[in-house]
């Protein structure tokens, strides 16, 4: 563990050693005593975590030391310890960036002790947050968050790499379940905005009466129920990324207000008069084609061009070649690890069944299918019987098979006969064909 280094800059040798001994009572502290300002500056390679600085020194003033430290070392806490009670001096030092200002008295060493403990705790917390941020960045590395090596997904990776190099607005489109929010998070956590928040808003889930307050915030008393000030999503995402999912569902009135915010780069809370400057990156997503929504009159054309930025279209899973099997292994291995299961193998029959299915729910649907298959397989490998598709009529497991029309006809009728307990009347009604057709097939095709 890196020690918490404290510099005590004090020209009174006895007093400086007193402070050093007191602060050294904590075994986590490593305390150095210097008698001059220049001695402090010459030893900054030791990287102190905190400095106790006497204001009056024999070589240079505490103010000069403060200025030099601020010019080279960001966020280094400097506590001024002075024998004079001069309010204006204290104010000037605090303006210059001093962490605190203590008057030398009998309580100074205890106040310094308490302050050092507080700074050390804050530093530990900051380090933990930095470590978590590093882990998040690793988690959202393109190749980890989005699995696949098909040409279609490689094109997406290429566009994502371009997106992280600037703050250009990104518009992500794709069918439900293709991973639009995952792509948005990967862009954020690999960009310069990663040090700040990623804030997501599902536009379709917010009532249109509340969307303005949700986005821009409101002041106390702005409307019935506004019992206190609320910070909106734009402010929360300051210097970070605001992800607007299902942007096509935003009503026209709110679209107008959003356009103005994007143009002016400022907002006003509902019920407030003050203007708040914003510096927020925007990423939007939709499962609709915004250009078509513009033609239909459902989306403002000027806002469409404002949001278009760098367009990224996510391919449906059925267009991603063998990515199905890559994702299958990834989901199965993860689910086994999370639940303490041994890794599962897939039979060739199971793999073929997975490849042929069209996945209307895309990657999200595949994950659900694989997790269920792992549970159903118990101790053995996963075979065809463990692969269950949940489309409307459960026909999707064979509609992609390479068969003639007559073979499809036979299989479909057989399926519905089994579903209706061999009731010909119900089957004919369900398929919209005559009973005689079914009786004929029963006789000719041996159903």
N, C-alpha and C positions, 0 to 999 in steps of 0.2 A: 504493500500500500504506500503511495506517495505521501511523505510527511507534509503536514501543514506548516509551511515556513513563514515565520514572522520576523520582520526587521524592526528593531527598536532603535530609532535615531535620536540620541540624547547626549548632549555635551557634558552634562553632569554625570560623571562616572558612577558615583554611588547610587543616584536615582535610576540611571539606566540599568545597572546590575540588579537593582531591586525589582524593576519591571520584568527583566529577563527571567529572574528566578521564579517570580510569581506565575508568569505565563508558561514556564517550563514544567509546572506541576502537572500539566496535562501531558501524558506520555506521547500523545499524537502530535504535539507541537515540537517544532525545531526552531529555536529562537536564536537570532544573531543580534549583537549589540554593536552599533557604529556611533562614533562621536561626532562625525561631520556629515554634511549633505553629500559632498563629493565621494566619501567612502561608500555611502549608500548607492550612489549612481554607478560607481565602479564595480559593484558586486551584484548588479541586476541579473547577471548570467545565472545566478542561483535560483532565479524565478520565485520570488517570494509570493505568498498567497495573500499577505496583508502587511501594511506598514504603519507603525506608530511613529509619527514625525513631530519632533519638537519644532515649534515655530521659530524660535530664535537660536540660530546656530552660529558658530564662530567663522565659518567660511561663506556660506550663502544662506539666504533666507528660506524659510519653509515654503513661501509662495513660489520662489524660483524652482525649488525641488518639485513642487506640485506640478508646475507647468511642464517641466521636462518629462516627468512621469506620464502625464496625460498625453503628451505628444507621441509617446512610443508604446505605452502599455494601456490597452483598453480594459475597462472594468476592474482595475486593480484597486481594492479598497484602501484608502489612506485616511487614518485617523490623526487629526492634528491635536497635539498635547501642548498647551501653552500656559505660561505662568501669568499671563495678563488677561484680564476679563474685558476685552474690547469687542463690543457687539458688532461694530462695522467691519472689523478685521475678520471675525467669525463668518459674517455674511459673505464677504468677498471670497473667502476660502471655500465655503460651501458652493458658491456660484461657480468657482473654478473646478469643482468636482470632488471636493473632500467628502468622505463617507460620513464623518462626524467631527465634532469639535469639543474637546474636553479641557476644562480648567484644572490645573494641577492642584490637588488637595488630597486629603486622606482617603477619599473614595476612588481616586483615579485608577489604581491598580485593579480594583474589583470591577469598575465599569469597563475597563479594557479587557478583562477576563470574560465578562459576559458578552461583550461585542465580538470578541474573537470566536467564541463558541457559536454565536449566531452566524457569523460569516462562514465558518467552517461547515455548518449544517447546510447553509445555502449553496456552498460550493459542491458539497456532496450531492445535493439534490440536482444541481445543474449538470454535474457529470453523469448522473443517472439518466437524466432527460436526454443528454447528448448521445449516450450509449443506446437508448431506446430509439432515437431518431436514426442512428446508424443502422440498427437492426431493421427498422422500417424500410430504409432505403434498400438494404439487401433483400428484404422480403419482396419489394416491388421492382426488383430488377426485371427487365423485359422478359428474359428467358425463363425466369422463375414464376412470374405471375401469369404468363400466357404461354401455354405449352403448344408446340407444333413446329413442323419444319416444312409445311407445304408452301408452294410459291405464293398462295393467297395470303397466308399469315406473315410471310417474310416481307411482303409489300407493306403490311401494317407496321411491322417493326421499323422499316425504313422511314416511314412517315413519323412515327413516334420519336425516332432519333432526331429528326428535324424539329419537332415540336419542342423538345427540351432545351434547344439552343437559344430560344427567345421567348418573349411573353406574348407571342401572337395568339389570338383567340383560336380555339380549336373546336370544330363541330364534328361530333362523332355520330354516325348513323349506323343502323343495323337492326336486324330482327330482334325480338325479345329473346333474352338468354344468351346473346353472343358475347357479353362481357364488356359493355360500354363503360360502366363505372370503374371496373378494374383497369381499363386502359387509361381513364382519366386520372386515377390515383397513381398509376405507374408514371405518367407524364409529370405529375406534380412532384412526386418524391424523387425523381431523377433530375429535376430542374433547380434553378436558383431559388425558387419559391419554397423549397422543401423545408427551410428553417421556420416557416410560418404555417398557418393552418390550412388544411384542406376541408372546406365546408360544402356539404352536399345538400341540395334542396330538390325534392321530387315535386315538381310544379303541379302535377296532376293530383297530388295528395293534399294540397293546400286549398281550402275554399277560396273562391275569387274575392270574397269580402275581406279575407285576412291576408292575402298575398302581399299587398303593399306593406303592411306592418311587418310581416315575416321578412321581407327583403330589406326594408329600409329602417325598421325599428319604429318606436313611437315614444312620445313623451307622456308623462303622468297626466291622466285626465283627458287624453286625446279623444277617447270615446268611452262608452259605457264598458266597464270592466278593466280599463287601463289604470290599474291602481298604482303602478310604478313605471318608471322609465324602462324601456326594453331596447337592447342593442340588436340591430338587424343583421342579417347574414352578410351583407356587404361589409359592414364594419368588422364583424368577427373574422372575415377572410382578408382583412387588411394586409397587404404585402404578400398574401398567399394566393390560394386558388378557390374560386367559387364555382362549383359544379352544378349546373342547372339541368337536371334530368327531365325528360319528357317536355322539352321546351315548346313543342308544338301545341301543347294543351293550355298555354298561357292565353288568357282572354285579351282581346284587342286593346282595351283600355290600359291594361298593365303593360302591354307591349309598347305603347306610346311612352309611358313613364320610363321603362327600361331603356328605350332608345335614347332618351334625353340624358339619362345617367351615364350611358356609355360614351356619349358625345362630350358631355361636360366634365366627366370624371368627378362628380360630386353628388351628394345626396342630402336630403333633408328628412329628418324623422317625421312621421305622421304627427301632426299637432305641434310641430316645432318650427321655428323660423331660422335657426342657425344652419349654415351651410357647412357640410363636412366633406373635405377632400378625400378621395379614395384612390388607392393604388392596388387594384385587385385584378388578378388574371381571371379570365372567364373561359370556362370549358362548358359546352352545351352538348346534349345528346337527345336523340329522338329515334323512335322506330318507324317514323313516317318520313316521307320525302318532303322536305320543307318547300322545295320548288313547286310541288303539286299543291301544297297548302296555300302558297302565295296565289296561284292561279284560281283556286277556289274562293279566295277572299278571306281565308281563315288566318292568314299570317301577313304581317306588314312586309312589303317588299324592301323598304329601306332598312328595316331591322334584320331581315334575312341576309342582306349583303354585309351588314355590320357584323353579324355573327358567323358568317361563312368561314372567314379566316383560313385556317388550314383544315380542309375536310378530310376525315378519315372514315372510310366505310368498312365496317367489319363484315367479313364474309360469313354466310350461314355455314353451319358445320357440314352440311351435305356437299359443300363446294371445297372442302379442305382435304381431299384425298385421304391419305392414311393417318391424318391427325387424330381420327377417331380412336385408333389403337394406342397412339401416344398418350392421349388424354385418359383412355381407359386404364392403362397401367398406372398413370399418375394418381387418379382418383382412388383406385383400388389400394395402392401402396399407402397413401395418406390415411385412408379410412381404417386400414388394418393397424397402422401405427398408432392412431388416435385411440383405438379400442383394444389394443393389446392382442390383436390376432396375428397369426402367422401370415406371411405373404401368400397371396393367392395366384394360381396359374389359371389361364383360360384355355379351354380346349379349342381346337381349330373350328369346330362347329359353332362355338360361342362367338368366336372372332368373326366368322362369316356372317352370322346373324346380326352382329353389331354393325358391321360395315354396310349391310344392305338397307338398314333402317334410315328413313329420311330426316329424323330428328326435328320435328316442327318446333320443339322447345329449345333446340340448339344445345350449347354446352351445359346449361343448367339442367336440362332434361337428362343428358347423358350421365351427369354426376349422380342424379337420383337413381337412375337405372343401375349403375355400377354399385352404389352403396347397398341397395336392396339385394343385388346378386351376391355380394359378399356375405350378407347375413343369411341368405337362403342356402348357400353352399355348405354350411357347417364346416367339416374338416377337410373335405375333398376339394378338387379343382372346380372351377366354375364352368358349367356346360350350358347347352341351349335352354334347358329347362329352367335355369336360374335367371335367364334374361327375360324380363317382363316389360312390355311396352304398354303404356297407358293412354294411347290415342283413343278417339271417340268410340270406335267400334272394334278396337283391337285387331284391325285388319292390316295395320301398317307393317307387321312382321312378314307379310308375303307380297305386298303390292309392288315391291321393287324386284321381285324375282323375275328371271328371264323365262316367261311362259307365253304360249299362244293365247289369243283371245278366248278360244274354246276352253283351254285349260284354266284360265282365270274364272270363266263362267262356272265351270264345274266346282272349283275350289270355293268360290263365294257362296254358291248355293249349298254346298256341303256344310260350310261354316254356319250359315243361318239355320239350317235344319238341326244341327247339333245344339245351337243356341236356343231354339224353340222346341226342344224335346221331340224332334221329328214331326212337328205339326205342320203339314203341308199348307193348310189354309193360312196360318199366321206367317209362314215364310213367304208365301206368294204376296200377301198383303204388304209385308215389310219391304220386299224388293220391287213391288209394283209390276209384277208379271202374272200371267195366268197360271192356274193350278195345273193345267194340262202340260205346260212347259216343264214343270218340275217332275210330273209323273213320267213324261217322256225321257227326261234325263235319268231318272231313277232306273228306268228300264234299259236305256241305251248305254249309259255310261257306268252303270253298276255302282251308283252312289249308295 
